[in-house]
Amino acid sequence: MKRRLKMKITTLRQQTIRIPASVVRAHCLICEREVETLAAAHAAEVLEVDADTLSQLIDAGQVHAIETVSGSLRVCQDSLFSK
């Protein structure tokens, strides 16, 4: 005797949207709103400083930074231009 097996197959469709790595929107806790953020290296280029100087500006509170879940640092773009 043959057994019948009933099977249900569900498929998903996934779409990947690429956002330029240089600009990502995030919530800045200091500005208390959603802002565009830059990668730390790009922010240092904008300010024309090296990574150590950018780190000092962040520590001094002159530039706002957000740490992502992956551990990378994003810099609040508004804080770069409010100087």
ROPA-899490 format. One record per residue (C-alpha): residue number from 1; y negated, z negated, x negated. Coordinates in steps of 0.1 Angstrom, whole numbers, plus 5000, padded with zeros to 4 digits. Layout:
% residues N
<r><num>NUM</num><py>Y</py><pz>Z</pz><px>X</px></r>
...
//
This chain:
% residues 83
<r><num>1</num><py>5000</py><pz>5000</pz><px>5000</px></r>
<r><num>2</num><py>4966</py><pz>5010</pz><px>4986</px></r>
<r><num>3</num><py>4937</py><pz>4986</pz><px>4987</px></r>
<r><num>4</num><py>4903</py><pz>4998</pz><px>4996</px></r>
<r><num>5</num><py>4874</py><pz>4983</pz><px>4977</px></r>
<r><num>6</num><py>4839</py><pz>4985</pz><px>4991</px></r>
<r><num>7</num><py>4811</py><pz>4984</pz><px>4966</px></r>
<r><num>8</num><py>4773</py><pz>4985</pz><px>4970</px></r>
<r><num>9</num><py>4752</py><pz>4999</pz><px>4942</px></r>
<r><num>10</num><py>4715</py><pz>4992</pz><px>4941</px></r>
<r><num>11</num><py>4692</py><pz>5009</pz><px>4916</px></r>
<r><num>12</num><py>4658</py><pz>4999</pz><px>4904</px></r>
<r><num>13</num><py>4630</py><pz>5021</pz><px>4892</px></r>
<r><num>14</num><py>4609</py><pz>5007</pz><px>4864</px></r>
<r><num>15</num><py>4576</py><pz>5020</pz><px>4853</px></r>
<r><num>16</num><py>4559</py><pz>5010</pz><px>4820</px></r>
<r><num>17</num><py>4521</py><pz>5011</pz><px>4819</px></r>
<r><num>18</num><py>4507</py><pz>5011</pz><px>4784</px></r>
<r><num>19</num><py>4474</py><pz>4992</pz><px>4778</px></r>
<r><num>20</num><py>4457</py><pz>4998</pz><px>4746</px></r>
<r><num>21</num><py>4466</py><pz>4970</pz><px>4722</px></r>
<r><num>22</num><py>4430</py><pz>4965</pz><px>4712</px></r>
<r><num>23</num><py>4417</py><pz>4955</pz><px>4746</px></r>
<r><num>24</num><py>4436</py><pz>4932</pz><px>4770</px></r>
<r><num>25</num><py>4421</py><pz>4912</pz><px>4800</px></r>
<r><num>26</num><py>4429</py><pz>4875</pz><px>4800</px></r>
<r><num>27</num><py>4414</py><pz>4842</pz><px>4813</px></r>
<r><num>28</num><py>4391</py><pz>4825</pz><px>4788</px></r>
<r><num>29</num><py>4392</py><pz>4787</pz><px>4793</px></r>
<r><num>30</num><py>4358</py><pz>4783</pz><px>4778</px></r>
<r><num>31</num><py>4340</py><pz>4811</pz><px>4797</px></r>
<r><num>32</num><py>4360</py><pz>4801</pz><px>4828</px></r>
<r><num>33</num><py>4366</py><pz>4837</pz><px>4839</px></r>
<r><num>34</num><py>4386</py><pz>4868</pz><px>4832</px></r>
<r><num>35</num><py>4374</py><pz>4886</pz><px>4801</px></r>
<r><num>36</num><py>4384</py><pz>4914</pz><px>4778</px></r>
<r><num>37</num><py>4400</py><pz>4902</pz><px>4747</px></r>
<r><num>38</num><py>4406</py><pz>4917</pz><px>4713</px></r>
<r><num>39</num><py>4433</py><pz>4913</pz><px>4687</px></r>
<r><num>40</num><py>4421</py><pz>4889</pz><px>4660</px></r>
<r><num>41</num><py>4421</py><pz>4917</pz><px>4633</px></r>
<r><num>42</num><py>4400</py><pz>4939</pz><px>4656</px></r>
<r><num>43</num><py>4376</py><pz>4911</pz><px>4663</px></r>
<r><num>44</num><py>4371</py><pz>4904</pz><px>4626</px></r>
<r><num>45</num><py>4363</py><pz>4941</pz><px>4621</px></r>
<r><num>46</num><py>4337</py><pz>4939</pz><px>4649</px></r>
<r><num>47</num><py>4320</py><pz>4909</pz><px>4633</px></r>
<r><num>48</num><py>4325</py><pz>4924</pz><px>4599</px></r>
<r><num>49</num><py>4341</py><pz>4893</pz><px>4585</px></r>
<r><num>50</num><py>4375</py><pz>4885</pz><px>4570</px></r>
<r><num>51</num><py>4403</py><pz>4867</pz><px>4588</px></r>
<r><num>52</num><py>4394</py><pz>4833</pz><px>4572</px></r>
<r><num>53</num><py>4358</py><pz>4835</pz><px>4584</px></r>
<r><num>54</num><py>4370</py><pz>4844</pz><px>4619</px></r>
<r><num>55</num><py>4393</py><pz>4814</pz><px>4618</px></r>
<r><num>56</num><py>4363</py><pz>4792</pz><px>4608</px></r>
<r><num>57</num><py>4342</py><pz>4806</pz><px>4637</px></r>
<r><num>58</num><py>4370</py><pz>4799</pz><px>4661</px></r>
<r><num>59</num><py>4374</py><pz>4763</pz><px>4648</px></r>
<r><num>60</num><py>4337</py><pz>4758</pz><px>4651</px></r>
<r><num>61</num><py>4337</py><pz>4769</pz><px>4687</px></r>
<r><num>62</num><py>4314</py><pz>4798</pz><px>4681</px></r>
<r><num>63</num><py>4341</py><pz>4823</pz><px>4690</px></r>
<r><num>64</num><py>4366</py><pz>4818</pz><px>4718</px></r>
<r><num>65</num><py>4403</py><pz>4824</pz><px>4712</px></r>
<r><num>66</num><py>4433</py><pz>4825</pz><px>4734</px></r>
<r><num>67</num><py>4469</py><pz>4821</pz><px>4720</px></r>
<r><num>68</num><py>4494</py><pz>4843</pz><px>4738</px></r>
<r><num>69</num><py>4529</py><pz>4833</pz><px>4747</px></r>
<r><num>70</num><py>4542</py><pz>4854</pz><px>4718</px></r>
<r><num>71</num><py>4519</py><pz>4834</pz><px>4694</px></r>
<r><num>72</num><py>4494</py><pz>4861</pz><px>4687</px></r>
<r><num>73</num><py>4457</py><pz>4853</pz><px>4688</px></r>
<r><num>74</num><py>4433</py><pz>4871</pz><px>4712</px></r>
<r><num>75</num><py>4395</py><pz>4868</pz><px>4709</px></r>
<r><num>76</num><py>4372</py><pz>4866</pz><px>4739</px></r>
<r><num>77</num><py>4350</py><pz>4897</pz><px>4736</px></r>
<r><num>78</num><py>4321</py><pz>4881</pz><px>4754</px></r>
<r><num>79</num><py>4320</py><pz>4853</pz><px>4728</px></r>
<r><num>80</num><py>4316</py><pz>4879</pz><px>4701</px></r>
<r><num>81</num><py>4285</py><pz>4894</pz><px>4716</px></r>
<r><num>82</num><py>4268</py><pz>4862</pz><px>4728</px></r>
<r><num>83</num><py>4257</py><pz>4852</pz><px>4693</px></r>
//
